[in-house]
Amino acid sequence: MSLRRRVADIANVPLNAAGHFVQSAFSPVSSAMQTNGMRYYRSQYAGGISRLMNRTRYDYKTLVGDPSTNSAVVAVVGWMARNFPEAPVRIARVPTNNHDPVEWIAPRATGPGRMLQLLERPNPWYSGVLQWTATIADMENTGNGYWLKVRNPMGRVEQLWWLPSWMTEPRWDERRADQFIGWYEYTVDGQTWIYKPEDIVHFRVGLDKLNVRKGLSPLASLYREIFTDDEAANMTASLMRNIGVPGVVLSPANTTGPTGRFKDPEEMKETFMSKFSGDKSGEPFVSSVPVDLKVASWSPNEMNLRDLRKIPEERISAVYGVAAIVAGLGAGLDRSTFNNFSEARKAAYQEAIIPKHRMMSAELEIQLLDEFAVIDDYDVSFDWAQATAMQENTADVWRRSQEAATKGLIMRSDFKRAVGMPVSPDDDVYVAPNNFLWIKPGKTPQDEAQKAAKAESLLLPATVPDNKPSNGNGAYREVSVR
């Protein structure tokens, strides 16, 4: 099937007798587009035009090229891509009322459990963790992430594949008010494939105001900072590659004498450079003629390249919501300690990862869950408790669980499970302090006190065993739930 016919079938665009798009279907289409059938109308912003930044005539986007190769960007995006899959996707059945317990769906071959299986193993070639990592890195660089749904002959989704955003593009017929996205193009090795919107899962980072069908790249506001960081890195590398010191001017110290001229200025330059670069860096230099050496630029100390590179790192960290200390950037390592690193890591997870989880869980419900179940009956979320950054340390878990257990809020078995202690059947009891008084609505403290005293007189033995503390000294009493 030709590409034009495929687009016509998917986007419901009419073709004329010659197999060309009908002019009324698209805004003016050139004859060249009609001939090859490989291109059709799209908004002038669909391809992402180059946008100049404020108060400058330089196109930093073009000067930077691929921003994803900047080491600071890689450090921040890499941290997000590595930590995002730590919280697995989970699906819960929506309870009919607030008192019903939450029913968590387990991975299985049918229903919403099949979706969980696909997210764990999307296709025979790589795992779900790898797919999430690639998708997040793609989204943070371009603002868009794409998955392809591969269906079996019965139309059921059997596989999921990540599609690189630079090869995928949403298309539409602008003259159709009812069409937001008509189809998706996927171009690889010069060949274009056309997919229906329902066969693509499209994740977006917000919405680009120049093309609301696509997400907005976080890097769009960082080209100037990335350019600054790249130039500082290039300057440092050039200093080390050339002579290890700033540029100098070599000139004869005495131009009147017989040795006051260089026989070969280029030879003098090469000789000087060879003594201060590469493996010979730091060797003494001896000139056969008097030489006057002048520094033609600032020294690295005067330029303060270290502080110059901190500013782009801080801006990149701020845009992504990942603290520089967490990404290992120099802007944060100067004030890094083990105590504030733990807090910064949790804050970065809450600021950069959790909002992405909420956004992408909503997209999974709309664009993928409906392939396996009625979306109104289920809720998709991420299990943050399994993320390393969100887990409490042992002391905090023990303190929180102990406080809940000694107040009778959880059973003793729950406390032991929380702190990793072995549990026995005898631990299914609540430990209630004697000085606590449970008062029901409409009752007075005196009524409840009399009721509790009567209950204790019936339940407690006349004598207290040696291994059980008496209630008179403020000890706890065990209340069985069986």
Buried (B, 14 or more C-beta within 10 A) or exposed (E): EEBBEBBBBBBBBEBEEEEBBEEEBBEEBEEEBBEEBBBBBBBEBBEBEEEEBEEEEEEBBEEBEEBBEBEBBBBBBBBBBEBBBBBBBBBBBEEEEEEEEEEEBEBEEEEBBBBBBBBBBBBEEBBBBEBBBBBBBBBBBBBBBBBBBEEEEEEEBBBBBBBBBEBBBBBBBEEBEEBEBBBBBBEEEEEBBBBBBEBBBBBBBEEBEBBBBBBBBBBBEBBBBBBBBBBBBEBBEEBEEBBBBBEBEBBBBEEEEEEEEBEEEEEBEEBBBBBBBEEEEEEEEEBEBEBEEEEEEEEBEEBEBEEBBBBBBBBBBEBBBBBBBBBBBBBBEEEBEEEBBEEBBBBBBBEBBBEBBEBBBEBBBEBBBBBBBEBEEBBBBBBBEEBEBBBBEEEEBBEBBEEBBBEBBBBBBBBBBBBEEEBEEEBBBBBBEBEEEEEEEEEEEEEBEEBBEEEEEEEEEEEEEEEEEEEEEEEBBEEEEE
